[in-house]
Amino acid sequence: MYQISIDENISRILKTTKFTKRLRPDFGLERYIDKRADLPTILDLKRELLEQLNRYEPRINPTKLTITASQKGFVDIDLEYEILESGVVARIYYTL
């Protein structure tokens, strides 16, 4: 149950564009949908996602984050994290 809540919050971070939440304008990610999926953009996304996770999901410790560009212009995110309270390691996949 606890892991489901964490996965939902991570998904919410990934789906939300910055400045769309009035009470938390810095919640979410920049718009990457109209940017090229090149190395600098992927590195920016990785940095920003780690910052968001540290700020808005303090229940986890990200242990591995892989971001790859697919041939169809999508970005695949593979996040492995440890739940701090229990030490359980979990993984979430997401496509932007």
Secondary structure by P-SEA (a helix, b strand, c coil): caaaaaaaaaaaaaacccccccccccccccccccccccaaaaaaaaaaaaaaaacccccccccbbbbbbccccbbbbbbbbbcccccbbbbbbbcc
